[in-house]
Amino acid sequence: MSESRNDERLRAVALTYREDDEAPRVLAKGYGEIAERIIEEAERQGIYVHGAPELVALLMNLDLDEQIPPNLYQVIAELLVWVRQIADERERPASTN
């Protein structure tokens, strides 16, 4: 996830989720050049980047490896559904009309 505003540096937060985790965790976060590197690596790995300024601002307050708090479960779940829909659409074969 990333955000950019004219009055602020670029910010980005990367989340991860493992089977034994109760909730997604902050894998990486940063401003400026570090944020650019997080976004570039995500894109290189084929990971979807979502720009949600309010969510990024909230996630930037978490420490590295910290699980997201329960009050963010719903929004993160909705984001994961969105990512899954995009992935499913890309995997569908194009129709030949």
Helices and strands as residue ranges (DSSP letters): E 2-5, E 8-16, E 25-31, H 32-44, H 53-60, G 70-72, H 73-91
